[in-house]
């Protein structure tokens, strides 16, 4: 619908709904009644009387009704209606002149400007002068009617101005209130812009068009328009520095400008619009930041203050546009986020999922909405994941259907309160299955790398017992030759009865007493060597085993002892290793991760002692139970950790060694294995120049396993 047609309909609606419209309707009815009364009193028997009277009634009623419907009267109608009033009064014998004149003047005083009313006063004066001169109306009566008519004209002029001001204020208040309700229902900036320009268009009957422009980068770009403007004006850009000083000065929070004359014409020209008489501008601002403006193009300067209503509308529009922008940005972030985002009620009923959640669970949103979040989580992970009351990532396995494999994720759960007071769960999950696989491969590779780095030392550790096993075996071989010689001498003597001196000679030649005493020792040493080699091999086998993702109960003390054996050659030249291992219960863990953790800590301690360059040091390893955790401490007498690097010690790739001497992955891996994979803790205390104690805390019970049955019941509920 065109802007003009909309304004006409809007004006007619306001004309009947406003207080001024009701007053005008009342006076129009009185005019109709007095005119008809005059028609009833008219002398229709006079020559030409009926035609003159009917013509006069028509001359009065038609302009009145048409002007009432249009909401205004051309100035020349004063003369036409005045002649009609005179004729009606004359033909009715002047008996209704006073009443008809009074009602007609009061009705017409409700329309037009001061100039119109001056013309009306002159018309009334002319009518009464003509009545005195030609119709024999007494001068005193004419004077009293003139005074009464002029007083009515003045009073109703003032009354009309006051009522119009009140009606305009009420219309603007309704427009702002209606816009506020419509703003709340908008879902986009386009809808909010349309509501704002429509509301602004209804604020003043003289509004020709409204615009909304966004100010950024020194330019004002029109994003919405309504009224008598070309559609292509939307999208046009105007430099802010060409808008005029008054308008630029108004582009501050709480600002307002109403320009007219040349300034208004210039502003319309900047936006490539037809010239207008006045322009009102209110800034769009949020958080003391102006980002746009509402512009009203008016056919005349408003007779009253437009600032309060327009700035109120501008503030509401600015807040809505800013909220819609925030929503739009949030929607973009959510829809393009690689992380799965799920919003569910506190009982787990899913209310929203983003596209990443659909991909992760391999189910469309239509199927996921209304289902239960708890049924999508692995029962073993349910308790630890949903029990988290802070934004801490938890390992959680999820799947969309029962026939699918579990996908490992890192999930963050937040409990939030929505605007209606209900509690909701925000579930944020990231697929880390591929990362976990690569981490496992990397950890195993690092284990093998560690074994490779220690291979020479391990070979030396095995070579030493192998050497004395070989030497003892050679001795045993020679001893058996001596034993065979003595046995042969005994056999010959028993069979042939030779002299005893032959046996004694064989015993002496074989050095039988020595062999008899040393052979058991040699055999025992061989067994000890074999045991030592087997011990090293078992330790290597346990250390190098890749393990599995599942936690199993393991003997931590045994794992520590195996690691000490593997690392023996790396540390034996710089430190002595002492242990104080308490009687620990079996601990649920991935023993391969614990082996790697202990190896990294022991090697790190050996390097710290070597770097201290104070001679041979000590590495002391203890275990104990503290509350519900098994605690392992590795203390060294090395260099200690300076305070300035203490917070970086577990950062990946951070190392204090020379380039090429360290990778910065050892302690970072310790943190990953203990904290991320076992839900434990790792920290340290250090005294620079004296040494460092690393402390590893591992839970004695797996929280997920302990709550398994409870989770199944809760999920089913």
C-alpha positions in Angstrom: 0.0 0.0 0.0 1.3 3.4 -0.9 2.4 5.9 1.7 -0.3 8.5 0.8 -3.1 5.9 1.0 -1.8 4.7 4.3 -1.7 8.2 5.7 -5.3 8.9 4.6 -6.6 5.7 6.2 -4.5 6.4 9.3 -5.8 10.0 9.5 -9.5 8.9 9.1 -9.0 6.4 11.9 -7.4 9.0 14.2 -10.1 11.5 13.2 -12.9 9.4 14.7 -10.9 7.9 17.6 -9.3 11.1 18.9 -10.9 13.5 21.3 -10.7 16.3 18.7 -12.5 14.1 16.3 -15.3 13.4 18.8 -15.7 17.2 19.5 -15.8 17.9 15.7 -18.4 15.2 15.3 -20.6 16.7 18.0 -20.4 20.2 16.5 -21.1 18.8 13.0 -24.2 17.2 14.3 -25.3 20.5 15.9 -24.7 22.2 12.5 -26.8 19.7 10.8 -29.6 20.1 13.3 -29.6 23.9 13.2 -29.5 23.9 9.4 -32.5 21.6 9.3 -34.3 23.7 11.8 -33.6 26.7 9.6 -34.9 24.8 6.7 -38.1 23.9 8.7 -38.6 27.6 9.6 -37.9 28.9 6.1 -40.7 30.6 4.1 -41.0 28.3 1.2 -44.0 30.2 -0.2 -41.9 33.1 -1.2 -40.9 33.6 -4.8 -38.0 31.2 -5.4 -37.9 30.5 -1.7 -37.5 26.7 -1.8 -34.8 26.7 -4.3 -32.8 29.4 -2.6 -33.2 27.7 0.8 -32.2 24.3 -0.5 -29.3 25.8 -2.4 -28.2 27.5 0.8 -28.5 24.3 2.8 -26.5 22.5 0.2 -23.8 25.3 0.2 -23.5 24.8 3.9 -23.8 21.0 4.4 -21.8 19.7 1.5 -18.6 21.6 2.4 -19.0 20.8 6.0 -19.4 17.1 5.4 -16.6 16.9 2.8 -14.3 18.9 5.0 -15.1 16.7 8.0 -14.3 13.6 6.0 -11.1 15.1 4.6 -10.0 16.5 8.0 -9.7 20.1 6.6 -11.3 22.9 4.6 -10.0 25.1 1.8 -10.1 28.8 2.9 -12.6 29.8 0.2 -15.2 27.6 1.8 -15.6 30.3 4.5 -17.3 32.5 1.9 -19.5 29.8 0.4 -20.7 28.6 3.7 -21.1 32.2 5.0 -23.4 33.0 2.1 -25.4 29.8 2.8 -25.7 30.7 6.4 -27.0 34.2 5.5 -29.6 32.8 3.1 -30.8 30.2 5.6 -31.1 32.9 8.3 -32.9 35.3 5.9 -35.4 32.8 4.7 -36.1 31.6 8.2 -36.9 35.2 9.3 -33.7 35.5 11.3 -35.2 33.5 14.1 -32.3 31.0 14.2 -29.5 33.2 13.0 -27.7 33.4 16.4 -27.8 29.7 17.1 -26.8 28.7 13.5 -24.0 31.2 13.3 -22.7 30.2 16.7 -22.6 26.4 16.0 -21.2 26.9 12.5 -18.4 29.2 13.7 -17.5 26.9 16.6 -17.3 23.9 14.3 -15.1 25.7 11.7 -12.9 27.0 14.5 -11.9 23.3 15.2 -10.1 23.2 11.8 -7.3 25.2 10.1 -4.6 27.5 11.2 -4.7 31.0 12.7 -4.8 32.5 9.2 -7.9 30.4 8.4 -9.6 31.7 11.5 -8.7 35.3 10.7 -10.4 34.8 7.3 -13.3 33.3 9.1 -13.6 36.3 11.5 -13.6 38.6 8.5 -16.3 36.5 6.8 -18.5 36.7 10.0 -18.0 40.5 10.1 -19.0 40.8 6.5 -22.1 38.7 7.0 -23.3 40.8 10.0 -22.5 44.1 8.2 -24.5 42.9 5.2 -27.3 41.9 7.6 -27.4 45.3 9.2 -27.2 47.1 5.8 -29.6 45.1 3.7 -31.7 42.9 6.0 -32.6 45.4 8.7 -30.9 43.4 11.5 -30.6 45.7 14.5 -27.0 46.9 15.0 -27.1 45.9 18.7 -28.1 42.3 17.7 -25.4 42.2 15.0 -22.8 43.4 17.5 -23.8 40.8 20.1 -23.7 38.1 17.5 -20.3 39.3 16.2 -18.8 39.3 19.7 -20.3 35.8 20.5 -19.1 34.4 17.2 -15.6 35.9 17.6 -15.3 34.6 21.1 -16.4 31.2 20.0 -13.9 31.3 17.2 -11.1 32.2 19.6 -12.0 29.8 22.3 -12.4 26.9 19.9 -9.2 27.7 18.1 -7.3 27.5 21.4 -9.3 24.4 22.4 -8.6 22.7 19.1 -4.9 23.4 19.5 -4.8 21.9 23.0 -6.9 18.9 22.0 -4.8 18.3 18.9 -1.6 18.4 21.1 -3.1 15.9 23.5 -4.3 13.7 20.6 -0.9 13.8 18.9 0.8 12.8 22.2 -1.7 9.9 22.7 -1.2 8.7 19.1 2.6 8.8 19.6 2.3 6.9 22.8 0.2 4.3 21.2 2.6 4.0 18.3 5.5 3.5 20.6 3.6 1.0 22.8 2.5 -0.9 19.7 6.0 -0.9 18.3 7.3 -2.2 21.6 4.9 -5.2 21.5 5.8 -5.9 17.8 9.5 -5.6 18.5 9.2 -8.4 21.0 7.7 -10.7 18.3 10.4 -10.0 15.7 12.9 -12.6 14.7 15.3 -10.7 12.5 16.8 -7.2 12.0 14.7 -6.9 8.8 11.4 -7.4 10.7 12.6 -5.0 13.5 13.5 -2.4 10.9 10.0 -2.7 9.3 8.3 -2.2 12.7 10.4 0.8 13.5 9.7 2.7 10.2 6.0 1.8 10.3 5.7 3.1 13.8 7.6 6.3 13.0 5.3 6.9 10.0 2.3 7.1 12.2 3.7 9.5 14.8 2.7 12.7 13.0 0.0 13.3 10.3 2.5 15.4 8.4 5.1 12.6 8.1 5.9 12.0 4.5 8.4 9.2 4.9 10.6 7.5 7.4 14.1 6.1 7.1 16.4 4.0 9.3 20.1 4.3 8.5 23.1 2.5 10.0 26.1 4.7 10.7 29.5 3.0 10.3 32.8 3.9 8.8 31.9 7.5 8.2 28.8 6.6 6.1 25.1 6.3 6.7 23.5 3.4 4.9 19.7 3.2 4.7 18.4 -0.3 5.7 14.7 0.5 5.9 12.2 3.0 4.6 8.4 3.6 4.5 6.1 6.2 3.1 6.5 8.2 -0.1 10.0 7.0 -1.0 11.3 5.0 -3.9 12.1 1.3 -3.1 15.6 1.7 -4.4 16.5 4.2 -1.7 17.1 1.2 0.7 20.7 0.4 0.4 21.8 3.8 -0.6 24.8 5.4 1.2 25.4 9.0 2.2 28.6 10.4 3.9 27.9 11.4 7.5 30.0 14.6 7.1 27.4 15.8 4.5 24.4 15.5 6.7 24.8 19.0 8.2 26.1 20.3 11.5 22.8 20.0 13.4 22.3 16.3 12.4 25.9 15.4 13.1 25.7 17.0 16.5 22.5 15.0 17.3 24.3 11.6 16.6 25.2 11.2 20.2 23.4 9.1 22.9 20.2 11.0 23.9 20.5 13.4 20.9 17.8 14.8 18.7 17.6 17.3 15.8 14.6 18.9 14.1 15.7 21.0 11.1 13.6 22.9 8.6 14.0 25.1 5.6 17.3 24.9 3.7 18.8 22.4 6.2 15.9 20.0 5.6 16.1 20.4 1.9 19.8 19.7 2.0 19.4 16.6 4.1 16.7 15.2 1.7 19.1 15.9 -1.2 21.9 14.0 0.5 19.7 10.9 0.6 18.5 11.6 -3.0 14.9 12.3 -1.8 12.3 14.9 -2.8 12.5 18.2 -0.9 10.6 18.4 2.4 9.8 21.2 4.9 11.3 19.6 8.0 13.3 16.6 9.0 13.5 15.0 12.5 16.5 12.8 13.4 17.0 10.6 16.5 20.1 8.4 17.0 20.1 4.7 17.5 22.4 4.0 20.4 23.2 1.1 22.8 25.7 1.1 25.6 26.6 4.8 24.7 27.5 3.8 21.2 25.6 5.3 18.3 25.3 2.9 15.4 22.4 4.5 13.4 19.5 6.9 13.2 15.8 7.2 12.6 14.8 10.0 10.1 11.3 11.5 9.7 10.6 13.6 6.6 7.8 16.0 7.3 5.7 18.2 5.1 5.7 20.9 7.8 7.4 21.6 11.0 5.4 19.9 13.9 3.5 22.3 16.1 4.5 20.5 19.2 7.5 18.6 20.6 8.3 15.4 18.7 11.5 14.7 20.5 10.3 12.6 23.5 8.2 10.1 21.3 10.8 9.8 18.6 13.8 9.3 20.9 11.8 6.7 22.9 11.0 4.8 19.7 14.7 5.1 18.6 15.9 3.7 21.9 13.5 0.7 21.6 14.4 0.1 18.0 18.2 0.4 18.8 17.9 -2.2 21.6 15.9 -4.5 19.4 18.2 -4.2 16.4 21.2 -4.8 18.7 19.6 -7.8 20.2 18.7 -9.2 16.8 22.3 -8.6 15.7 23.5 -10.5 18.7 21.0 -13.3 18.0 22.1 -13.4 14.4 25.8 -13.6 15.3 25.1 -16.2 18.0 23.1 -18.2 15.4 26.0 -18.1 13.0 28.4 -19.2 15.7 26.1 -22.0 16.8 25.3 -23.3 13.4 29.0 -23.2 12.2 30.5 -24.4 15.5 32.5 -27.7 15.1 31.3 -28.6 18.6 28.0 -30.4 19.2 25.7 -28.1 21.2 22.6 -29.6 22.9 20.1 -27.7 25.2 18.1 -30.0 27.4 15.8 -29.6 30.3 17.1 -30.5 33.8 15.4 -34.0 33.3 17.3 -34.4 30.1 14.6 -33.7 27.5 16.4 -32.3 24.4 15.1 -28.9 23.3 17.7 -27.8 20.8 20.6 -29.3 18.8 23.0 -27.6 16.3 24.1 -29.2 13.0 27.4 -30.4 14.6 25.3 -32.4 17.1 23.4 -34.0 14.2 26.6 -35.0 12.6 28.2 -36.3 15.8 25.1 -38.4 16.7 24.3 -39.2 13.0 20.6 -38.4 13.6 18.5 -35.5 12.3 17.3 -32.8 14.7 13.7 -33.9 14.3 14.5 -37.2 15.9 16.7 -35.8 18.6 14.3 -33.1 19.8 12.2 -34.6 22.6 14.5 -37.5 23.2 16.5 -37.9 26.5 20.1 -36.7 26.6 21.0 -39.3 29.3 20.2 -42.1 26.9 22.8 -40.8 24.4 25.6 -40.9 27.0 27.6 -44.0 28.0 26.3 -45.2 31.4 29.9 -45.4 32.6 30.5 -41.7 31.9 27.0 -40.4 32.8 27.7 -39.6 36.5 31.0 -37.8 36.0 29.7 -35.8 33.0 26.4 -34.6 34.3 27.6 -34.2 37.9 30.2 -31.5 36.8 29.0 -28.2 38.1 31.7 -26.1 36.4 33.0 -25.7 32.9 35.5 -28.5 33.1 35.9 -30.8 30.1 35.0 -34.4 30.9 35.7 -37.5 28.8 32.3 -38.8 27.6 31.3 -41.4 25.1 28.1 -40.7 23.1 26.1 -42.3 20.3 22.9 -41.5 18.5 21.4 -45.0 18.3 21.9 -48.3 20.1 23.3 -50.0 17.0 26.1 -47.4 16.7 29.6 -47.5 18.2 30.4 -45.2 21.0 32.2 -42.0 20.0 34.7 -40.5 22.5 34.2 -36.8 23.2 35.3 -34.1 25.5 32.2 -32.7 27.0 31.5 -29.6 29.0 28.2 -29.3 31.0 26.7 -26.1 32.3 23.4 -25.8 34.3 21.7 -22.5 33.4 18.4 -20.8 34.4 16.3 -19.6 31.5 14.1 -16.5 31.4 11.0 -18.5 32.6 12.9 -19.7 35.7 13.4 -23.3 34.5 16.7 -25.0 34.8 18.4 -26.4 31.6 21.5 -28.3 30.7 23.9 -26.9 28.1 25.9 -29.9 26.7 28.9 -29.0 24.6 30.8 -32.0 23.1 33.8 -32.3 20.8 34.6 -35.5 18.9 38.1 -36.5 20.1 38.1 -40.1 19.0 40.6 -39.5 16.2 42.7 -37.4 18.5 42.6 -40.1 21.2 43.7 -42.7 18.6 46.6 -40.5 17.6 47.5 -39.8 21.2 47.6 -43.5 21.9 49.8 -44.1 19.0 52.0 -41.2 20.0 52.2 -42.4 23.6 53.2 -45.9 22.5 55.7 -44.4 20.1 57.1 -42.4 22.9 57.3 -45.5 25.1 59.2 -47.2 22.3 61.4 -44.2 21.8 62.2 -44.2 25.5 63.0 -47.9 25.3 65.2 -47.2 22.3 67.0 -44.4 24.1 67.6 -46.8 27.0 68.4 -49.8 24.8 72.1 -49.5 25.1 71.9 -49.3 28.9 69.5 -52.2 29.0 71.8 -54.2 26.8 74.7 -53.5 29.2 72.5 -54.5 32.2 71.7 -57.8 30.5 75.2 -58.3 29.2 76.8 -58.3 32.7 74.9 -61.2 34.1 75.1 -63.0 30.7 79.0 -62.8 31.0 79.3 -64.3 34.4 76.7 -66.9 33.5 78.9 -67.8 30.6 82.1 -67.9 32.7 80.4 -70.0 35.3 79.0 -72.4 32.7 82.6 -72.8 31.3 83.8 -73.5 34.9 81.1 -76.1 35.4 82.0 -77.7 32.1 85.7 -78.1 33.3 84.5 -79.2 36.7 82.5 -82.0 35.1 85.6 -83.1 33.2 87.5 -83.4 36.6 84.5 -85.2 38.1 84.5 -87.6 35.1 88.3 -88.4 35.7 87.7 -89.2 39.3 84.7 -91.4 38.5 86.7 -93.3 35.9 89.4 -94.0 38.5 86.8 -95.3 40.9 85.2 -97.5 38.2 88.5 -99.1 37.2 89.4 -99.8 40.8 86.0 -101.4 41.6 86.1 -103.6 38.5 89.7 -104.6 38.3 90.8 -104.1 41.9 93.7 -101.7 41.2 95.7 -99.9 43.8 94.0 -97.0 45.8 96.9 -94.8 44.8 95.4 -94.5 41.3 92.2 -93.0 42.8 94.2 -90.6 45.0 96.2 -89.6 42.0 93.1 -88.9 39.9 91.5 -86.8 42.8 94.7 -84.8 43.1 95.1 -84.3 39.4 91.4 -83.1 39.0 91.7 -80.8 42.1 88.5 -82.5 43.3 88.1 -80.7 46.6 88.2 -77.3 44.8 85.7 -78.4 42.2 83.4 -79.9 44.8 83.4 -76.6 46.7 83.1 -74.1 43.8 80.7 -75.9 41.5 77.6 -75.3 43.6 78.6 -71.6 43.9 78.9 -71.4 40.1 75.5 -73.0 39.6 74.0 -70.6 42.1 75.5 -67.6 40.4 74.2 -68.9 37.0 70.7 -69.1 38.5 71.1 -65.6 40.0 72.2 -64.2 36.6 69.3 -66.0 34.8 66.9 -64.5 37.4 68.4 -61.1 36.9 68.0 -61.3 33.1 64.5 -62.7 33.4 63.7 -59.8 35.7 65.0 -57.2 33.2 63.1 -58.9 30.4 59.9 -59.0 32.3 60.3 -55.4 33.2 60.9 -54.5 29.6 57.9 -56.5 28.5 55.6 -54.9 31.1 56.9 -51.4 30.2 56.7 -51.8 26.5 53.2 -53.3 26.4 50.8 -51.0 24.6 47.9 -51.7 27.1 44.3 -50.8 26.3 41.8 -48.0 26.8 40.1 -49.8 29.6 41.3 -49.3 33.2 42.3 -52.4 35.1 43.4 -52.9 38.6 47.2 -52.9 38.8 50.0 -53.1 41.4 51.6 -49.6 41.4 54.6 -50.7 43.4 55.4 -53.4 40.8 55.0 -50.9 38.0 57.4 -48.5 39.8 60.0 -51.3 40.4 59.8 -52.3 36.7 60.4 -48.8 35.6 63.4 -48.4 37.9 64.9 -51.5 36.3 64.3 -50.2 32.8 65.9 -46.9 33.7 68.7 -48.3 35.8 71.6 -47.7 33.3 70.3 -44.1 32.7 70.5 -43.2 36.3 73.1 -45.4 38.0 76.0 -43.2 37.0 74.4 -40.0 38.5 72.2 -41.0 41.4 71.2 -43.7 43.8 67.5 -44.8 43.8 65.9 -45.5 47.1 62.3 -46.5 47.6 59.8 -46.5 50.4 56.8 -48.3 49.0 53.7 -48.7 51.2 51.3 -51.5 51.0 48.9 -50.2 48.4 45.6 -51.6 47.3 45.1 -52.5 43.6 44.5 -49.2 41.7 42.3 -48.9 38.7 44.5 -47.5 35.9 46.1 -48.0 32.6 49.4 -49.5 33.8 51.2 -48.6 30.6 50.4 -44.9 31.2 51.7 -45.2 34.8 54.9 -46.9 33.5 55.5 -44.0 31.1 54.7 -41.4 33.8 57.2 -43.0 36.3 59.9 -43.3 33.5 59.5 -39.6 32.6 59.7 -38.5 36.2 62.7 -40.7 37.0 64.6 -39.6 33.9 63.7 -36.0 34.6 65.1 -36.4 38.1 68.3 -37.9 36.8 68.8 -35.1 34.4 68.2 -32.5 37.1 70.8 -34.1 39.4 73.3 -34.3 36.5 72.6 -30.6 35.7 73.2 -29.6 39.3 76.8 -30.9 39.0 77.2 -31.6 42.7 78.3 -35.1 42.4 76.2 -38.2 42.9 72.7 -37.5 44.0 69.6 -39.4 45.3 66.2 -40.2 43.8 63.8 -41.2 46.5 60.4 -42.8 45.5 57.6 -43.3 48.0 54.0 -44.5 47.8 51.2 -44.0 50.3 47.5 -43.9 50.6 45.9 -40.5 51.3 42.1 -40.6 51.8 40.7 -42.0 48.5 43.9 -41.6 46.5 47.2 -43.4 45.9 50.0 -41.0 46.1 53.4 -41.4 44.4 56.2 -39.0 45.2 59.5 -38.8 43.2 62.0 -36.6 45.0 65.5 -35.6 43.7 68.5 -33.6 44.8 68.8 -31.7 41.5 68.7 -28.1 40.5 65.2 -27.3 41.6 62.7 -25.3 39.6 63.0 -21.4 39.5 59.8 -19.6 40.5 59.7 -17.7 37.2 59.2 -20.9 35.1 57.1 -22.9 37.7 53.8 -22.2 35.9 55.2 -23.3 32.5 56.7 -26.7 33.6 53.8 -28.8 32.3 53.3 -26.8 29.1 53.9 -28.7 25.8 57.3 -28.0 24.2 58.6 -26.1 27.2 62.1 -27.3 28.2 65.1 -25.9 30.1 67.5 -28.0 28.2 69.7 -26.9 25.3 68.3 -27.1 21.8 68.4 -30.7 20.6 68.8 -32.0 24.1 65.1 -32.0 25.1 61.7 -32.0 23.4 59.6 -30.4 26.1 57.1 -33.3 25.9 58.1 -35.4 29.0 56.3 -33.5 31.8 53.5 -32.4 29.4 52.8 -36.1 28.7 52.8 -36.8 32.5 50.1 -34.3 32.9 48.0 -35.7 30.1 48.3 -39.3 31.3 47.6 -38.5 35.0 45.0 -35.6 34.7 43.2 -36.2 31.4 43.2 -40.0 31.2 43.0 -40.9 34.9 41.2 -37.9 36.5 44.1 -37.6 38.9 46.4 -34.8 40.0 50.0 -33.9 39.4 51.9 -31.1 41.1 55.3 -30.4 42.6 57.2 -28.5 45.3 60.7 -27.3 44.7 63.5 -25.4 46.4 65.9 -23.9 43.9 69.4 -25.4 44.4 68.1 -28.2 46.7 65.8 -30.3 44.6 62.2 -31.0 43.5 59.5 -33.4 44.6 56.8 -34.4 42.0 53.6 -35.7 43.4 51.1 -37.9 41.5 47.6 -38.6 43.0 45.5 -41.4 41.5 41.9 -42.1 42.6 41.5 -45.6 44.2 38.1 -46.0 42.6 36.9 -45.3 39.1 33.9 -42.9 39.6 32.2 -44.0 36.5 32.3 -47.7 37.5 31.1 -47.0 41.0 28.0 -45.2 39.7 27.3 -47.6 36.8 24.1 -49.2 38.2 22.8 -45.9 39.5 23.2 -44.3 36.1 21.3 -47.1 34.3 18.3 -46.6 36.6 18.4 -42.8 36.3 18.7 -42.9 32.5 15.8 -45.3 32.2 13.7 -43.1 34.4 
